[in-house]
Amino acid sequence: MATHQSLFKTNIPDPDDPYWMIRRIFIDIFQYKFVKLLLKLLLLCNTVLIILQTVVLLEVFNAVFFIKYYMMYIASIYIWITLYSISQMEKSVSCGIRDLREWEVGTTDPVIEKLNRKKIFYENVFVIVHVLLATVTGIAYIIPDEKDKDFFLVWVVFERFFPVFANIIFLLCRLSFFVLPIIMLAPFHMIIYYCGYTRRKFTAFTKSLEDLNDGFDDVDPLKSVYDEEYQREITRRLKFCIRSHVRLYSINSQLLRDLSHYIFLYSIIGVLFAIGIVVYGVTFQSSSLEKYVRVLGLAFCFVFMFVHMIWVGQITEDTTSDLFEALKQTVWYYWNDKNKKIFLMFLLNGEKSFKMQYSENVSVNYELGVSILKSIYSTIMVLANLKNNYSLEGN
């Protein structure tokens, strides 16, 4: 257990990073110039493809045609948002992590740290499984299929605008699926990485609050109010905790300001993408097995990411809420009036928990997860009813 001498220090870098796997796969790799150039090239190509796909959809303007290619059209938009946002998100997350490392807020209890390490280990295993699943799904999109024309809207685009070079361009498009799985997962894992680091900081900070009176066990409770040395030390610790609390929330608030619009976009496109998967699965049962391997792979990747993000958002919110609970358990009645006033101000400010929030009333937590599931379920029910009355078959 940490002693009072080791607590309440600043500017101590933390080289230990239990989330190193997420950092290396989804953050560090995007700092290389070659990767940045590749992202810009893919963004340019994807922008052109989205424009041409939109033109084709508007030209045909047919319900069956739109439903058939809806999933891959939304996937193109999702890829564009990812390519556009990934560099800015990497910079914001890296900056936030650097600021958190420069401010040491305490030492976590060894028992709690051991439990956290176990959770982190399982989380890293989850990430490995997710990456492998995404990679296998990407390979399924690279393998040619005889009915690709009924699956990829870009193939229709290439035949419409570039009939001579359609096969070559489509081959190059396929090859992009070697790198797209990691790129498409990166924004979510950047947020997951930051939330994990934030939870470690808040856990250590909460432990510091529990140790506000540490080192003064021999102080007479009846005379503590008049013990100037004790009261001065409590004042110093309270002021440090307030500064640390303000600093932590300042760093997190800055990150949310930088990323809130991206979180909003990903939430919207995620719902549309999930609906697209359901639409394709319900309405086009005569599709080839190759398509179902691709669609199921996308579905599992989406479920993995959805569950992981909602869980991380909720436990981050719960961890920061523990800080207020620790404050309520603080033994403050041995302090003088000055320290009590400082503590009261701290207590009022510590009531608000940190949330991955992209609007005033919407946060990434279990409540949002339930709302999204209800929306998807409603869509499934509507499509099931439509299917009973109309037969939509992809030709």
Secondary structure by P-SEA (a helix, b strand, c coil): ccccccccccccccccccaaaaaaacccccccaaaaaaaaaaaaaaaaaaaaaaaaaaaaccaaaaaaaaaaaaaaaaaaaaaacaaaaaaaaaaaaaaaaacccccccaaaaaaaaaaaaaaaaaaaaaaaaaaaaaaaaaccccccccccaaaaaaaaccccaaaaaaaaaaaccccaaaaaacaaaaaaaaaaaaaaaaaaaaaaaaaccccccccccccccccaaaaaaaaaaaaaaaaaaaaaaaaaaaaaaacaaaaaaaaaaaaaaaaaaaaaacccccccaaaaaaaaaaaaaaaaaaaaaaaaaaaaaaaaaaaaaaaaacccccccaaaaaaaaaaaaaacccccccccccccccaaaaaaaaaaaaaaaaaaaaaaacbbbbcc
